[in-house]
Structure formats: C-alpha cells, structure tokens
Amino acid sequence: MYRQSAFKKYNRIKKKLPLLLRNQINLIEDEIALNPYSSERKKGDLKEIFVKKFPLLEEEYLLAYKVNEGEREVIFLAIGGHENFYRDLKRYLNLSS
C-alpha cells in the first residue's frame, strides 16, 4: 500500500464537499493507494498525472493524482466535476511547480 498525501488546495476543496461525497472520496483514495496504476494515465502536458473517474449523485467527478514511486507515495492533486477540470489542473500545476 502506498502512503497518501495531498496538495493544500485538494484538502481545502475536499473539506467543503458534502459528507456523503467526502466519505466516497476517502474510499476511492484508499482504493488508489492499493493500486495506483489502475486509473487512466493522461497524455501530453499531464503525462505524469492519473485520473480516477467516479459517479456520485448523478454527476461524474474526477480525482487527479500522481505517483512518487521512490517514496511509494500517492499525491492527490485535484478533485472536481468534469467542466474545465483539466484546464484548471494545468493552470494550478504550472503555478505550483
């Protein structure tokens, strides 16, 4: 099992979500920590990023993360709905790198 960590922005967003959604996210985070390479790997600018898609309350959510194999760590980057998700993720990663 991989160790889990998250960007501050990810934690702030998650904290504001309804309890039902936070509980579902916790389960998905644990699932990812067991097998981080099971999700879809992005291409191009986001080639180091994996995205797990999951439905909840009739909406599709995306959870972006990357894997630090040297530390055996999964780093959660962003969570949100599909609209503008990748654009916002690119913008955020460029600001924080």
Sequence and secondary structure as in RCSB ss.txt:
>XXXX:A:sequence
MYRQSAFKKYNRIKKKLPLLLRNQINLIEDEIALNPYSSERKKGDLKEIFVKKFPLLEEEYLLAYKVNEGEREVI
FLAIGGHENFYRDLKRYLNLSS
>XXXX:A:secstr
  EEEE HHHHHHHHHS HHHHHHHHHHHHHHHH GGGSEE  GGGTT EEEEEEETTEEEEEEEEEETTTTEEE
EEEEEESTTHHHHHHHHHHHH 
